[in-house]
Amino acid sequence: MSPLELTGSLGIVGYGLAAIGPGIGVGLIFASVIQGTARQPEARGAMMGTAWIGFAVTEALAIIGIALAFVFGGL
């Protein structure tokens, strides 16, 4: 076995790459909330509610991704 040979499950590598998208998405969601709060502090409550919904939807993609990594990783 050569040192450059890839061993292990490629499903986990795929999940690692797929987790980049939701990570960036969550960062953009809360960056926008911080910017909006800085511009209009009285609208913070409405923005945070929307941000938490966006966060949940974005994280759902990551959870689906890890479930698929386990499903297809065993093949």
N, CA, C and O atoms as CSV, one atom per row, in Angstrom:
chain,resi,resn,atom,element,x,y,z
A,1,MET,N,N,0.842,-1.175,0.000
A,1,MET,CA,C,0.000,0.000,0.000
A,1,MET,C,C,0.891,1.244,0.000
A,1,MET,O,O,1.747,1.408,0.870
A,2,SER,N,N,0.682,2.092,-0.962
A,2,SER,CA,C,1.501,3.304,-1.055
A,2,SER,C,C,0.969,4.375,-0.100
A,2,SER,O,O,-0.207,4.334,0.262
A,3,PRO,N,N,1.790,5.315,0.309
A,3,PRO,CA,C,1.347,6.347,1.252
A,3,PRO,C,C,0.295,7.284,0.658
A,3,PRO,O,O,-0.407,7.964,1.408
A,4,LEU,N,N,0.170,7.337,-0.660
A,4,LEU,CA,C,-0.795,8.230,-1.287
A,4,LEU,C,C,-2.143,7.556,-1.535
A,4,LEU,O,O,-3.064,8.186,-2.054
A,5,GLU,N,N,-2.264,6.281,-1.166
A,5,GLU,CA,C,-3.508,5.563,-1.407
A,5,GLU,C,C,-4.582,6.027,-0.420
A,5,GLU,O,O,-4.329,6.155,0.777
A,6,LEU,N,N,-5.774,6.273,-0.939
A,6,LEU,CA,C,-6.874,6.764,-0.117
A,6,LEU,C,C,-7.605,5.583,0.507
A,6,LEU,O,O,-8.066,4.684,-0.197
A,7,THR,N,N,-7.707,5.591,1.812
A,7,THR,CA,C,-8.430,4.518,2.498
A,7,THR,C,C,-9.548,5.137,3.321
A,7,THR,O,O,-9.471,6.309,3.690
A,8,GLY,N,N,-10.577,4.368,3.611
A,8,GLY,CA,C,-11.699,4.862,4.405
A,8,GLY,C,C,-12.909,5.120,3.529
A,8,GLY,O,O,-12.952,4.717,2.367
A,9,SER,N,N,-13.868,5.782,4.092
A,9,SER,CA,C,-15.132,6.021,3.416
A,9,SER,C,C,-15.118,7.367,2.685
A,9,SER,O,O,-14.839,8.409,3.278
A,10,LEU,N,N,-15.419,7.321,1.414
A,10,LEU,CA,C,-15.500,8.569,0.652
A,10,LEU,C,C,-16.772,9.344,0.977
A,10,LEU,O,O,-16.863,10.538,0.691
A,11,GLY,N,N,-17.761,8.664,1.579
A,11,GLY,CA,C,-18.977,9.359,1.989
A,11,GLY,C,C,-18.693,10.423,3.034
A,11,GLY,O,O,-19.302,11.493,3.023
A,12,ILE,N,N,-17.769,10.130,3.935
A,12,ILE,CA,C,-17.425,11.102,4.970
A,12,ILE,C,C,-16.679,12.286,4.358
A,12,ILE,O,O,-16.876,13.426,4.779
A,13,VAL,N,N,-15.835,12.027,3.379
A,13,VAL,CA,C,-15.147,13.113,2.680
A,13,VAL,C,C,-16.176,13.977,1.950
A,13,VAL,O,O,-16.083,15.205,1.948
A,14,GLY,N,N,-17.154,13.320,1.333
A,14,GLY,CA,C,-18.220,14.057,0.644
A,14,GLY,C,C,-19.014,14.917,1.598
A,14,GLY,O,O,-19.376,16.045,1.263
A,15,TYR,N,N,-19.294,14.398,2.790
A,15,TYR,CA,C,-20.021,15.204,3.782
A,15,TYR,C,C,-19.178,16.392,4.220
A,15,TYR,O,O,-19.700,17.493,4.391
A,16,GLY,N,N,-17.898,16.183,4.399
A,16,GLY,CA,C,-17.026,17.295,4.780
A,16,GLY,C,C,-17.065,18.414,3.756
A,16,GLY,O,O,-17.084,19.592,4.114
A,17,LEU,N,N,-17.078,18.049,2.495
A,17,LEU,CA,C,-17.183,19.063,1.444
A,17,LEU,C,C,-18.576,19.682,1.405
A,17,LEU,O,O,-18.718,20.879,1.158
A,18,ALA,N,N,-19.605,18.870,1.649
A,18,ALA,CA,C,-20.976,19.372,1.616
A,18,ALA,C,C,-21.283,20.277,2.804
A,18,ALA,O,O,-22.187,21.108,2.718
A,19,ALA,N,N,-20.562,20.140,3.899
A,19,ALA,CA,C,-20.802,20.962,5.086
A,19,ALA,C,C,-20.278,22.383,4.912
A,19,ALA,O,O,-20.610,23.268,5.701
A,20,ILE,N,N,-19.477,22.603,3.904
A,20,ILE,CA,C,-18.950,23.946,3.659
A,20,ILE,C,C,-20.092,24.909,3.304
A,20,ILE,O,O,-20.106,26.053,3.760
A,21,GLY,N,N,-21.040,24.445,2.495
A,21,GLY,CA,C,-22.153,25.296,2.067
A,21,GLY,C,C,-23.003,25.792,3.225
A,21,GLY,O,O,-23.193,27.001,3.363
A,22,PRO,N,N,-23.525,24.888,4.073
A,22,PRO,CA,C,-24.293,25.375,5.217
A,22,PRO,C,C,-23.477,26.242,6.179
A,22,PRO,O,O,-24.011,27.169,6.787
A,23,GLY,N,N,-22.199,25.942,6.314
A,23,GLY,CA,C,-21.357,26.769,7.182
A,23,GLY,C,C,-21.261,28.198,6.681
A,23,GLY,O,O,-21.352,29.144,7.463
A,24,ILE,N,N,-21.081,28.351,5.391
A,24,ILE,CA,C,-21.031,29.684,4.799
A,24,ILE,C,C,-22.401,30.357,4.890
A,24,ILE,O,O,-22.500,31.555,5.153
A,25,GLY,N,N,-23.462,29.563,4.666
A,25,GLY,CA,C,-24.814,30.111,4.732
A,25,GLY,C,C,-25.155,30.664,6.109
A,25,GLY,O,O,-25.726,31.750,6.215
A,26,VAL,N,N,-24.813,29.932,7.162
A,26,VAL,CA,C,-25.084,30.399,8.525
A,26,VAL,C,C,-24.292,31.674,8.807
A,26,VAL,O,O,-24.804,32.607,9.425
A,27,GLY,N,N,-23.061,31.707,8.357
A,27,GLY,CA,C,-22.247,32.914,8.545
A,27,GLY,C,C,-22.850,34.120,7.857
A,27,GLY,O,O,-22.863,35.214,8.421
A,28,LEU,N,N,-23.352,33.934,6.639
A,28,LEU,CA,C,-23.968,35.047,5.909
A,28,LEU,C,C,-25.274,35.502,6.558
A,28,LEU,O,O,-25.573,36.696,6.594
A,29,ILE,N,N,-26.054,34.540,7.073
A,29,ILE,CA,C,-27.319,34.893,7.730
A,29,ILE,C,C,-27.059,35.803,8.922
A,29,ILE,O,O,-27.667,36.868,9.034
A,30,PHE,N,N,-26.161,35.393,9.809
A,30,PHE,CA,C,-25.948,36.181,11.020
A,30,PHE,C,C,-25.134,37.440,10.756
A,30,PHE,O,O,-25.248,38.410,11.505
A,31,ALA,N,N,-24.315,37.447,9.708
A,31,ALA,CA,C,-23.626,38.685,9.327
A,31,ALA,C,C,-24.645,39.729,8.875
A,31,ALA,O,O,-24.507,40.914,9.177
A,32,SER,N,N,-25.666,39.279,8.149
A,32,SER,CA,C,-26.709,40.201,7.702
A,32,SER,C,C,-27.520,40.738,8.875
A,32,SER,O,O,-27.898,41.910,8.891
A,33,VAL,N,N,-27.788,39.873,9.866
A,33,VAL,CA,C,-28.525,40.332,11.052
A,33,VAL,C,C,-27.706,41.376,11.814
A,33,VAL,O,O,-28.254,42.377,12.275
A,34,ILE,N,N,-26.420,41.151,11.947
A,34,ILE,CA,C,-25.565,42.110,12.654
A,34,ILE,C,C,-25.539,43.442,11.916
A,34,ILE,O,O,-25.617,44.504,12.532
A,35,GLN,N,N,-25.429,43.377,10.587
A,35,GLN,CA,C,-25.440,44.612,9.793
A,35,GLN,C,C,-26.772,45.338,9.918
A,35,GLN,O,O,-26.810,46.558,10.082
A,36,GLY,N,N,-27.862,44.585,9.838
A,36,GLY,CA,C,-29.180,45.195,9.943
A,36,GLY,C,C,-29.422,45.809,11.304
A,36,GLY,O,O,-30.030,46.874,11.407
A,37,THR,N,N,-28.948,45.142,12.361
A,37,THR,CA,C,-29.100,45.673,13.711
A,37,THR,C,C,-28.274,46.948,13.884
A,37,THR,O,O,-28.695,47.874,14.577
A,38,ALA,N,N,-27.118,46.994,13.264
A,38,ALA,CA,C,-26.289,48.200,13.347
A,38,ALA,C,C,-26.954,49.373,12.635
A,38,ALA,O,O,-26.817,50.521,13.057
A,39,ARG,N,N,-27.672,49.080,11.557
A,39,ARG,CA,C,-28.330,50.154,10.809
A,39,ARG,C,C,-29.647,50.586,11.439
A,39,ARG,O,O,-29.978,51.771,11.451
A,40,GLN,N,N,-30.405,49.608,11.969
A,40,GLN,CA,C,-31.728,49.899,12.523
A,40,GLN,C,C,-31.950,49.040,13.778
A,40,GLN,O,O,-32.548,47.968,13.694
A,41,PRO,N,N,-31.479,49.500,14.921
A,41,PRO,CA,C,-31.524,48.690,16.147
A,41,PRO,C,C,-32.935,48.287,16.581
A,41,PRO,O,O,-33.105,47.223,17.177
A,42,GLU,N,N,-33.937,49.100,16.302
A,42,GLU,CA,C,-35.289,48.773,16.751
A,42,GLU,C,C,-35.910,47.606,15.992
A,42,GLU,O,O,-36.919,47.059,16.438
A,43,ALA,N,N,-35.336,47.212,14.861
A,43,ALA,CA,C,-35.858,46.086,14.075
A,43,ALA,C,C,-35.166,44.769,14.431
A,43,ALA,O,O,-35.343,43.768,13.737
A,44,ARG,N,N,-34.394,44.767,15.493
A,44,ARG,CA,C,-33.620,43.573,15.856
A,44,ARG,C,C,-34.509,42.355,16.093
A,44,ARG,O,O,-34.183,41.261,15.633
A,45,GLY,N,N,-35.615,42.523,16.793
A,45,GLY,CA,C,-36.498,41.401,17.116
A,45,GLY,C,C,-37.040,40.711,15.877
A,45,GLY,O,O,-37.039,39.483,15.798
A,46,ALA,N,N,-37.500,41.488,14.914
A,46,ALA,CA,C,-38.034,40.904,13.680
A,46,ALA,C,C,-36.937,40.212,12.874
A,46,ALA,O,O,-37.167,39.161,12.276
A,47,MET,N,N,-35.756,40.801,12.863
A,47,MET,CA,C,-34.657,40.195,12.108
A,47,MET,C,C,-34.180,38.900,12.748
A,47,MET,O,O,-33.834,37.953,12.042
A,48,MET,N,N,-34.157,38.847,14.077
A,48,MET,CA,C,-33.678,37.638,14.745
A,48,MET,C,C,-34.623,36.469,14.516
A,48,MET,O,O,-34.174,35.334,14.354
A,49,GLY,N,N,-35.929,36.730,14.500
A,49,GLY,CA,C,-36.886,35.657,14.218
A,49,GLY,C,C,-36.663,35.059,12.845
A,49,GLY,O,O,-36.650,33.840,12.678
A,50,THR,N,N,-36.489,35.917,11.876
A,50,THR,CA,C,-36.230,35.456,10.512
A,50,THR,C,C,-34.881,34.756,10.421
A,50,THR,O,O,-34.734,33.778,9.688
A,51,ALA,N,N,-33.895,35.254,11.163
A,51,ALA,CA,C,-32.565,34.642,11.128
A,51,ALA,C,C,-32.599,33.229,11.694
A,51,ALA,O,O,-31.942,32.337,11.157
A,52,TRP,N,N,-33.356,33.007,12.777
A,52,TRP,CA,C,-33.414,31.668,13.360
A,52,TRP,C,C,-34.105,30.683,12.421
A,52,TRP,O,O,-33.722,29.515,12.359
A,53,ILE,N,N,-35.114,31.143,11.694
A,53,ILE,CA,C,-35.761,30.265,10.710
A,53,ILE,C,C,-34.780,29.927,9.595
A,53,ILE,O,O,-34.686,28.772,9.180
A,54,GLY,N,N,-34.053,30.920,9.111
A,54,GLY,CA,C,-33.045,30.674,8.076
A,54,GLY,C,C,-31.944,29.757,8.555
A,54,GLY,O,O,-31.465,28.908,7.804
A,55,PHE,N,N,-31.535,29.924,9.814
A,55,PHE,CA,C,-30.512,29.066,10.406
A,55,PHE,C,C,-30.990,27.617,10.449
A,55,PHE,O,O,-30.237,26.700,10.118
A,56,ALA,N,N,-32.247,27.412,10.859
A,56,ALA,CA,C,-32.784,26.051,10.955
A,56,ALA,C,C,-32.856,25.387,9.581
A,56,ALA,O,O,-32.508,24.215,9.441
A,57,VAL,N,N,-33.297,26.117,8.585
A,57,VAL,CA,C,-33.385,25.549,7.234
A,57,VAL,C,C,-31.993,25.229,6.694
A,57,VAL,O,O,-31.790,24.191,6.063
A,58,THR,N,N,-31.047,26.114,6.943
A,58,THR,CA,C,-29.684,25.893,6.465
A,58,THR,C,C,-29.043,24.695,7.165
A,58,THR,O,O,-28.369,23.890,6.521
A,59,GLU,N,N,-29.246,24.573,8.455
A,59,GLU,CA,C,-28.684,23.432,9.187
A,59,GLU,C,C,-29.361,22.132,8.812
A,59,GLU,O,O,-28.751,21.067,8.905
A,60,ALA,N,N,-30.622,22.201,8.388
A,60,ALA,CA,C,-31.307,20.981,7.938
A,60,ALA,C,C,-30.571,20.372,6.748
A,60,ALA,O,O,-30.519,19.150,6.607
A,61,LEU,N,N,-30.009,21.213,5.902
A,61,LEU,CA,C,-29.231,20.705,4.764
A,61,LEU,C,C,-28.005,19.932,5.246
A,61,LEU,O,O,-27.659,18.898,4.674
A,62,ALA,N,N,-27.353,20.425,6.286
A,62,ALA,CA,C,-26.185,19.730,6.826
A,62,ALA,C,C,-26.589,18.401,7.461
A,62,ALA,O,O,-25.870,17.410,7.335
A,63,ILE,N,N,-27.731,18.375,8.138
A,63,ILE,CA,C,-28.191,17.130,8.763
A,63,ILE,C,C,-28.560,16.100,7.705
A,63,ILE,O,O,-28.249,14.917,7.846
A,64,ILE,N,N,-29.219,16.548,6.652
A,64,ILE,CA,C,-29.535,15.642,5.536
A,64,ILE,C,C,-28.244,15.121,4.913
A,64,ILE,O,O,-28.150,13.950,4.547
A,65,GLY,N,N,-27.253,15.999,4.796
A,65,GLY,CA,C,-25.971,15.588,4.225
A,65,GLY,C,C,-25.284,14.518,5.037
A,65,GLY,O,O,-24.735,13.577,4.464
A,66,ILE,N,N,-25.293,14.629,6.364
A,66,ILE,CA,C,-24.628,13.597,7.173
A,66,ILE,C,C,-25.425,12.309,7.159
A,66,ILE,O,O,-24.846,11.225,7.221
A,67,ALA,N,N,-26.752,12.408,7.079
A,67,ALA,CA,C,-27.559,11.174,6.969
A,67,ALA,C,C,-27.244,10.454,5.658
A,67,ALA,O,O,-27.115,9.230,5.636
A,68,LEU,N,N,-27.122,11.202,4.578
A,68,LEU,CA,C,-26.798,10.586,3.296
A,68,LEU,C,C,-25.373,10.028,3.276
A,68,LEU,O,O,-25.101,9.027,2.613
A,69,ALA,N,N,-24.469,10.685,4.006
A,69,ALA,CA,C,-23.103,10.152,4.085
A,69,ALA,C,C,-23.092,8.785,4.751
A,69,ALA,O,O,-22.349,7.894,4.339
A,70,PHE,N,N,-23.920,8.618,5.786
A,70,PHE,CA,C,-23.991,7.310,6.446
A,70,PHE,C,C,-24.708,6.284,5.573
A,70,PHE,O,O,-24.331,5.112,5.554
A,71,VAL,N,N,-25.737,6.719,4.853
A,71,VAL,CA,C,-26.478,5.792,3.994
A,71,VAL,C,C,-25.600,5.307,2.846
A,71,VAL,O,O,-25.498,4.104,2.602
A,72,PHE,N,N,-24.974,6.233,2.149
A,72,PHE,CA,C,-24.177,5.862,0.978
A,72,PHE,C,C,-22.753,5.461,1.332
A,72,PHE,O,O,-22.072,4.832,0.522
A,73,GLY,N,N,-22.290,5.816,2.533
A,73,GLY,CA,C,-20.943,5.443,2.955
A,73,GLY,C,C,-20.784,3.953,3.180
A,73,GLY,O,O,-19.677,3.423,3.086
A,74,GLY,N,N,-21.880,3.275,3.474
A,74,GLY,CA,C,-21.815,1.852,3.714
A,74,GLY,C,C,-21.818,1.011,2.446
A,74,GLY,O,O,-21.657,-0.207,2.517
A,75,LEU,N,N,-22.000,1.638,1.287
A,75,LEU,CA,C,-22.072,0.870,0.039
A,75,LEU,C,C,-20.716,0.406,-0.438
A,75,LEU,O,O,-20.619,-0.251,-1.474
